[in-house]
Amino acid sequence: MANEEITRPSNFIKQIVEEDLKTGKFEGRVHTRFPPEPNGYLHIGHAKSICLNFGLAAEYGGKTNLRMDDTNPEKVEDEYVKAIIEDVKWLGFDWQDRLFYASDYYDQLYDWAVKLIKKGKAFVCDLTGDQVREYRGSLTSPGKESPYRNRSIEENLDLFERMCKGEFPDGTKTLRAKIDMTSGNINMRDPVLYRILRSTHHRTGDKWCIYPMYDYAHGQSDSMEKITHSICTLEFEDHRPLYNWFLDELEIYHPQQIEFARLNLTYTVMSKRKLLQLVKEGLVSGWDDPRMPTICGMRRLGYTPEAIREFCDRIGVAKAASTVDIALLEHCVREHLNKITHRVMAVLRPLKLVITNYPKGQVEQLEAINNPEDESAGSRMIPFSSELFIEQDDFREDPPKKYFRLSPGAEVRLKNAYIIKCEEVVKDAVGKVIELRCSYDPETKSGSAGEGRKVKGTLHWVSAQHAIPAEVRLYDRLFRSENPDNVPEGQDWKSNLNPESLEVLTTALVEPALKDSKPGSRYQFMRTGYFSTDKESKEGRLVFNRTVGLRDTWAKIEQKEG
């Protein structure tokens, strides 16, 4: 189904923005932000948020900030910060000079905490973490007030200042908001604003030994940056009253928070905690393992930013949680790669084929079109000789019905070359087929008058003399189950890992045009799938990753539904 025929799903956030522009809310401005926590690498779920925030602002002539939520120094790392910056740029978005950090606002956040204490809206609490949780109550029962809740303003100011100076051990005191311990919203039951934590921060060093909680820093950071539409995933809906309470009590600028459903994808886990576990336990090769749903993993696998943006556009933005079939993402990738990649020949599991009536030692250069979808891609020359390699699966000694590839006495066309006929099968001592001996019809060269003779099968091949050795990695989905998180009680979610998610072929051969292929280059291996040159490729060693196969189940679904 062509792109222009696709009915795009609705985006309720766009409707809100358009209404705000009509009424003049925020003086006609649209200013969004993407605020990741740099405690891991971004994944496809983050890509949805990135595309939404940057795309929305761009559509309405607005701006988008990139802001690192670095409020937890124990988890934040510069490695993650750099990776986030690289990923957002790779997806095609530019925040210009608006790269910010929550730590940029630590002094102001501290001053605002003092203001809340002076207003009698915050207090220093000596309860332990476990006690705070116990006092908070449950969804069905109210909480109870801390015995330290009614300290005087003077005592709270003194204790908070001494917390900041490092006079108390970690975890012995917190600063909490004074709101309502009977609230039906647990987030409003005197939440913690600051905790004592001696940990060197990646930007502020050891300047601070108290750090703000995310719920305290988030809304005020948006306020300081004059964000108009603060777009969050649905799990923050219950936090919105708390963010508004802070903004109201501090009497500062109010962004508008809007929540949308996060992306859930079949055969995929999105939890950064679980992804980190896969990395740390060596179950994948790293954050950029091509089986990972991380943006860097998808980049290494051969996905394009255009395909990911198209996918995010197609799935739309909704309030209700749902799970998207990963086949749609693969379809978007396949659709874009079909337009931009050169068609090349690669034999993954080689079987030798000798053309007995072709002049031995002769080499012929045959023309091959690079991409029939793109005339500007031009053509290239590929060498043809009497000794070739074809795929093992393209020969059957005892073929089933409707088998149109090579078998004893059968004819096929070699892509861009000639029609050949299998005359003899050579086997080794244990009966394994090791060589085919064929004849060719010199009058059937592609592009010549004799090409008119038709046969049903066409095979790809490489010249034995000219082929380049390569390692090919066949990646499959990392999990066997559509919902890897859904496991029987007592069973580990990792039991859903697919033990066949990677097959490495070390005897593959590719045509000589790929000899100098650079990491990140993408191709369609004829009749096999789309492949990308891996970052481990170097001179004398080619490594290719299978990006996605040629078969497109989603396109068939679209056509049927269309």
C-alpha positions in Angstrom: 0.0 0.0 0.0 1.5 3.3 -1.0 2.3 5.9 1.7 -0.2 8.4 0.4 -3.0 5.9 0.7 -2.3 5.3 4.4 -4.9 6.8 6.8 -2.9 8.4 9.6 -4.2 7.8 13.1 -5.4 10.8 15.1 -3.1 12.7 17.4 -5.2 14.2 20.3 -2.2 16.3 21.4 -2.2 18.2 18.1 -5.8 19.0 18.6 -5.0 20.5 22.0 -2.2 22.5 20.6 -4.3 23.8 17.7 -7.0 24.9 20.1 -4.5 26.6 22.3 -3.2 28.5 19.3 -6.7 29.6 18.4 -7.4 30.9 21.8 -4.0 32.6 22.2 -3.0 30.6 25.2 0.8 30.9 25.8 0.8 33.9 23.5 0.7 31.6 20.5 3.9 29.8 21.4 4.6 26.1 21.1 7.6 25.1 23.2 8.1 21.4 24.1 11.0 19.4 25.6 12.4 15.9 25.7 13.6 15.2 29.2 15.4 11.8 29.4 17.1 10.4 32.5 20.7 9.5 31.4 20.7 6.3 33.3 20.7 4.1 30.2 20.4 4.2 26.4 17.3 5.4 24.6 15.0 2.8 23.1 12.2 2.8 20.5 9.7 3.9 23.1 11.8 7.1 23.6 11.8 7.5 19.8 8.1 7.9 19.9 8.4 10.7 22.5 11.3 12.4 20.6 9.4 12.4 17.4 6.3 13.7 19.1 8.0 16.6 21.0 10.3 17.7 18.2 7.7 17.0 15.4 4.9 18.9 17.2 7.1 22.0 17.7 8.4 22.0 14.2 4.9 21.7 12.7 3.7 24.8 14.5 6.9 26.9 14.2 7.9 26.3 17.8 11.0 25.1 19.8 12.1 21.9 21.6 14.6 21.7 24.4 16.7 18.6 25.2 17.0 18.4 28.9 18.9 15.7 30.9 17.1 14.7 34.0 20.2 14.2 36.1 18.7 14.3 39.6 20.0 10.9 40.6 23.9 11.1 40.7 24.1 7.3 41.5 22.6 6.3 38.1 23.6 9.1 35.8 26.7 8.6 33.6 28.4 10.8 30.9 28.3 7.8 28.6 24.6 7.8 28.6 24.5 11.6 28.1 26.6 11.3 25.0 24.6 8.4 23.7 21.3 10.3 24.1 22.7 13.3 22.3 24.0 11.1 19.4 20.7 9.2 19.2 18.5 12.3 19.0 20.7 13.9 16.4 20.7 10.6 14.4 16.9 10.6 14.4 17.1 13.9 12.6 16.3 16.5 15.3 18.1 19.7 16.4 17.6 21.4 19.7 20.0 24.2 18.6 21.5 25.9 21.7 18.8 24.5 24.0 20.6 21.6 25.7 19.8 21.8 29.4 20.3 19.7 32.6 18.1 19.5 35.7 21.4 20.2 37.6 21.5 23.6 35.9 18.7 24.5 38.3 19.9 23.1 41.6 20.5 26.5 43.2 17.1 27.8 42.2 15.4 24.5 43.3 17.1 24.9 46.7 15.9 28.5 47.0 12.4 27.4 46.2 12.5 24.6 48.8 13.5 27.3 51.3 10.5 29.3 50.2 8.2 26.4 50.8 9.6 25.9 54.3 9.0 29.6 55.0 5.4 29.3 53.8 4.9 26.3 56.2 4.5 24.0 53.2 7.6 21.8 53.7 9.3 20.2 56.7 12.4 18.2 57.6 11.5 14.6 58.5 13.6 12.0 60.4 11.5 9.0 59.4 13.5 6.3 57.6 12.5 5.3 54.1 10.7 2.2 55.3 8.8 4.3 57.9 7.8 6.9 55.3 6.4 4.1 53.1 4.5 2.6 56.2 3.1 6.0 57.1 2.0 6.7 53.6 -0.9 4.2 53.8 -2.4 2.4 50.7 -4.8 3.0 47.9 -7.6 1.9 50.2 -6.5 3.4 53.5 -5.3 7.0 54.4 -1.8 7.7 55.5 -0.8 9.2 58.9 1.2 12.3 59.6 4.9 12.2 60.4 5.7 13.0 64.1 8.1 15.6 62.7 5.5 17.3 60.5 4.8 20.2 63.0 8.3 21.4 63.5 8.6 25.1 63.5 9.6 27.0 60.4 12.8 28.2 62.1 13.8 24.6 63.1 13.0 23.3 59.5 15.1 26.1 58.0 18.0 25.3 60.3 17.8 21.6 59.7 17.5 22.0 55.9 20.6 24.3 55.8 22.5 21.8 57.9 21.4 18.9 55.6 22.9 20.9 52.7 26.1 21.5 54.6 26.5 17.7 55.2 26.1 17.6 58.9 23.8 14.5 58.8 24.5 11.0 57.5 22.9 9.8 54.3 19.3 8.7 54.6 18.8 10.1 58.1 16.7 13.1 57.0 14.5 14.2 54.1 12.7 17.4 53.2 9.0 16.7 52.6 6.1 18.7 51.3 3.3 19.3 53.7 0.2 18.6 51.7 -2.5 16.0 52.7 -1.8 12.5 54.2 -5.5 11.6 53.6 -5.5 12.4 49.9 -6.9 9.8 47.6 -3.8 10.5 45.4 -0.8 8.9 47.2 1.5 11.3 45.4 0.0 14.1 47.5 0.7 12.4 50.8 3.6 14.6 51.9 6.1 13.6 49.2 9.9 13.7 49.6 11.5 16.7 47.9 15.2 16.2 49.0 17.2 13.4 50.3 20.8 13.3 51.7 23.0 11.4 49.2 26.8 11.7 49.2 27.5 10.8 45.6 29.7 12.7 43.1 27.6 14.2 40.4 28.7 14.0 36.8 28.4 17.8 36.4 28.4 19.4 39.9 31.0 17.1 41.4 30.8 17.2 45.2 29.1 20.6 45.6 25.9 19.0 46.8 25.2 16.3 49.3 21.4 16.7 49.0 19.6 16.1 45.7 16.1 16.9 44.6 13.6 14.1 43.8 12.4 13.9 40.2 8.8 14.9 41.1 10.1 18.1 42.7 12.5 19.0 39.9 10.4 18.1 36.9 7.6 20.7 36.9 9.8 23.6 38.0 12.4 22.8 35.3 9.6 23.0 32.7 8.5 26.3 34.3 12.0 27.8 34.2 12.3 26.9 30.5 8.9 28.4 29.8 7.6 25.1 28.3 4.1 25.4 26.9 3.1 21.8 26.5 4.8 19.4 28.9 4.2 16.0 27.3 4.5 12.9 29.5 3.6 9.3 29.3 0.5 8.1 31.0 2.1 6.9 34.3 2.7 10.6 35.2 -1.0 11.5 35.1 -1.4 10.9 38.8 1.7 13.1 39.4 0.2 16.1 37.6 -1.7 17.4 40.7 1.6 17.4 42.6 3.4 19.3 39.9 0.6 21.9 39.8 0.7 22.2 43.6 4.4 23.1 43.5 3.8 25.6 40.7 0.9 27.2 42.6 2.7 27.4 46.0 5.8 28.8 44.4 3.7 31.2 42.3 5.6 30.6 39.1 4.8 30.0 35.4 2.5 27.1 34.6 3.2 24.8 31.7 0.3 22.5 30.6 1.0 18.8 31.2 -0.5 16.3 28.8 -0.2 12.6 29.1 -0.2 10.0 26.3 0.1 6.2 26.2 3.7 4.9 26.0 4.7 2.6 23.2 4.4 -1.2 23.8 5.8 -3.4 21.1 5.4 -7.1 20.6 8.4 -9.4 21.2 10.1 -6.5 23.1 10.8 -5.3 26.6 11.0 -1.6 27.2 12.1 -1.4 30.8 15.6 0.2 31.1 16.1 -1.9 34.2 15.6 -5.1 32.3 17.7 -3.9 29.3 20.5 -3.0 31.7 20.2 -6.5 33.2 20.6 -8.1 29.8 23.8 -6.0 29.2 25.3 -6.7 32.7 24.6 -10.4 32.5 26.2 -10.7 29.1 23.0 -12.0 27.5 23.6 -9.4 24.7 26.8 -7.9 23.5 26.0 -4.4 24.8 23.5 -1.6 24.6 24.0 -1.5 20.8 23.5 -5.2 20.3 21.4 -5.4 17.1 18.8 -7.4 18.9 18.2 -4.7 21.5 15.3 -2.2 21.0 17.7 0.6 21.7 18.1 3.3 19.1 21.8 2.6 18.8 21.0 -1.1 18.5 18.6 -0.5 15.7 21.1 1.9 14.0 23.7 -0.9 14.1 21.2 -3.4 12.8 20.6 -1.1 9.7 17.4 0.7 10.5 17.1 4.2 9.1 16.0 7.3 11.0 13.4 7.9 8.3 11.9 4.5 8.9 11.7 5.0 12.6 10.1 8.4 12.2 7.6 7.0 9.7 6.7 4.2 12.2 6.2 6.7 15.0 4.0 8.8 12.7 1.9 5.8 11.7 1.2 4.5 15.2 -0.3 7.8 16.3 -0.7 9.3 19.8 -3.5 8.1 22.0 -4.6 8.1 25.7 -5.4 4.4 25.8 -2.6 1.9 26.2 -2.1 -0.6 23.5 0.5 -2.9 22.0 1.9 -2.4 18.5 2.9 -5.3 16.3 6.6 -5.2 15.7 5.8 -6.3 12.1 4.7 -2.7 11.4 8.1 -1.3 12.5 9.8 -3.9 10.3 7.5 -3.0 7.4 8.5 0.7 7.7 12.2 -0.3 7.7 11.7 -2.6 4.7 9.7 0.0 2.8 12.4 2.6 3.1 15.3 0.3 2.5 13.5 -0.9 -0.7 13.8 2.7 -2.0 17.4 3.5 -1.1 19.5 0.3 -1.2 21.5 -1.2 -4.0 20.6 -4.8 -5.0 23.7 -6.9 -4.7 24.5 -10.6 -4.7 25.7 -12.5 -1.7 25.8 -16.2 -1.1 25.4 -17.0 2.5 25.8 -20.8 2.4 27.9 -21.5 -0.7 27.6 -24.4 -3.1 30.2 -24.6 -5.9 28.8 -24.6 -9.5 31.1 -25.2 -12.5 29.9 -24.3 -16.0 31.6 -27.0 -18.1 31.1 -25.4 -21.6 32.1 -21.9 -20.5 35.7 -21.0 -21.6 38.0 -21.8 -18.6 39.8 -18.7 -17.5 37.5 -16.3 -19.3 36.0 -13.4 -17.2 33.0 -11.5 -18.5 31.7 -8.2 -17.1 28.0 -8.1 -16.8 25.9 -5.1 -16.1 23.6 -5.1 -13.1 21.0 -2.4 -12.2 21.7 -1.0 -8.7 18.1 -0.3 -7.8 15.1 -0.7 -10.1 13.2 1.7 -7.8 15.7 4.5 -8.4 16.9 5.2 -11.9 19.5 7.7 -10.5 21.3 4.8 -8.7 22.7 3.7 -12.0 24.3 0.3 -12.6 27.6 -1.6 -12.0 29.6 -4.3 -13.6 29.9 -7.8 -12.0 32.4 -10.4 -13.0 31.2 -13.8 -14.4 33.4 -16.9 -14.9 33.1 -20.6 -15.3 33.3 -21.3 -11.6 30.6 -19.8 -9.4 28.9 -20.2 -6.0 25.2 -20.4 -5.5 23.1 -21.0 -2.3 22.9 -24.5 -1.0 19.2 -24.1 -0.7 18.9 -23.3 -4.4 19.6 -27.0 -5.3 17.5 -30.1 -4.6 18.5 -33.5 -5.8 15.0 -34.7 -5.4 12.9 -31.6 -5.7 9.3 -31.3 -4.5 6.5 -30.2 -6.9 6.6 -26.6 -8.0 10.3 -26.3 -7.1 11.6 -23.9 -9.7 15.2 -23.7 -8.6 18.1 -26.0 -9.6 17.8 -29.8 -9.7 19.3 -32.5 -12.0 18.3 -31.8 -15.6 16.5 -28.5 -14.7 17.2 -25.1 -16.1 17.3 -21.8 -14.3 18.5 -18.3 -15.1 21.5 -16.8 -13.3 20.6 -13.2 -12.4 22.0 -10.7 -14.9 23.7 -13.6 -16.8 22.7 -16.8 -18.6 20.3 -19.8 -18.5 22.1 -22.9 -17.2 21.2 -26.6 -17.0 22.3 -29.0 -14.2 24.1 -31.9 -15.9 26.0 -33.6 -13.1 26.0 -33.7 -9.2 29.3 -34.3 -7.4 29.2 -35.7 -3.9 31.8 -36.4 -1.2 32.6 -39.7 0.5 29.6 -39.4 2.8 27.2 -38.5 0.0 27.0 -34.7 0.6 26.6 -32.6 -2.5 29.8 -30.5 -2.9 29.6 -29.4 -6.6 27.2 -29.0 -9.5 28.4 -29.2 -13.1 26.2 -27.4 -15.5 26.1 -26.2 -19.1 25.0 -22.7 -20.2 23.2 -21.4 -23.2 25.4 -18.6 -24.7 22.4 -17.2 -26.6 20.5 -16.3 -23.4 22.6 -13.6 -22.0 20.6 -11.0 -20.1 20.0 -8.0 -22.2 20.5 -9.9 -25.5 18.0 -11.0 -28.1 18.2 -14.5 -26.6 17.0 -13.4 -23.3 13.5 -14.0 -24.6 13.7 -17.7 -23.7 11.9 -18.1 -20.4 12.6 -20.3 -17.4 10.7 -20.1 -14.1 13.6 -19.9 -11.7 16.2 -17.1 -11.3 19.2 -17.6 -8.9 21.8 -15.2 -7.5 25.4 -16.2 -7.6 29.0 -14.9 -7.1 32.1 -15.7 -9.2 34.4 -18.0 -7.3 37.5 -16.2 -8.5 36.2 -12.7 -7.5 34.0 -13.3 -4.5 34.9 -11.6 -1.2 34.7 -13.6 2.1 32.4 -12.2 4.7 30.9 -13.0 8.1 27.1 -12.7 8.1 25.1 -12.4 11.3 21.5 -13.4 11.0 19.6 -11.7 13.8 16.1 -12.7 14.9 13.8 -11.4 17.6 15.4 -11.4 21.0 12.3 -13.0 22.6 10.1 -15.9 21.6 6.9 -14.6 23.2 4.8 -11.7 21.9 4.7 -10.4 25.5 8.0 -11.3 27.1 7.0 -9.7 30.4 4.0 -12.1 30.7 5.4 -15.2 32.4 3.9 -17.6 34.9 4.3 -16.8 38.5 7.7 -17.7 39.8 9.2 -17.8 36.4 11.9 -15.4 35.2 11.0 -13.1 32.3 14.4 -14.0 30.8 13.0 -17.5 30.2 11.4 -16.0 27.1 14.7 -15.2 25.5 15.1 -16.7 22.1 18.1 -19.0 22.0 18.1 -18.8 18.2 18.1 -15.0 18.0 21.6 -15.0 16.4 23.2 -17.3 13.8 26.7 -16.5 12.6 27.7 -17.6 9.1 31.5 -17.4 8.6 31.8 -18.8 5.0 29.5 -16.3 3.2 30.7 -14.7 0.0 29.7 -11.4 -1.5 30.3 -9.8 -4.9 33.4 -7.6 -5.3 31.5 -4.4 -5.3 31.2 -4.7 -1.5 34.9 -5.0 -0.9 35.3 -1.5 0.5 31.9 -1.4 2.2 31.9 1.1 5.1 30.2 0.4 8.5 26.6 1.6 8.3 26.2 0.9 4.5 23.0 -0.8 3.7 22.1 -3.3 0.9 19.5 -5.6 -0.3 21.1 -9.0 -0.7 19.0 -10.4 -3.6 16.4 -13.0 -2.6 17.7 -12.9 1.0 16.9 -9.7 2.8 18.3 -6.3 3.8 21.7 -6.1 5.4 24.0 -3.5 6.9 27.7 -3.4 7.2 28.6 -3.8 10.9 30.9 -1.5 12.9 33.3 -4.4 13.4 34.0 -4.5 9.6 37.5 -3.3 8.6 39.9 -3.8 5.8 40.2 -7.5 5.1 37.2 -8.5 7.2 33.7 -7.8 6.2 30.8 -8.3 8.6 27.2 -7.8 7.7 24.1 -7.8 9.9 20.7 -8.9 8.6 18.4 -5.9 9.1 15.1 -7.4 8.1 14.0 -10.1 5.7 12.3 -9.6 2.4 9.0 -11.1 3.5 6.5 -8.4 4.6 3.6 -9.8 6.6 2.4 -6.3 7.6 2.1 -5.1 3.9 -0.1 -8.2 3.2 -2.3 -7.3 6.2 -2.6 -3.7 5.0 -3.6 -4.8 1.5 -6.2 -7.2 2.9 -7.7 -4.5 5.2 -7.5 -1.9 2.4 
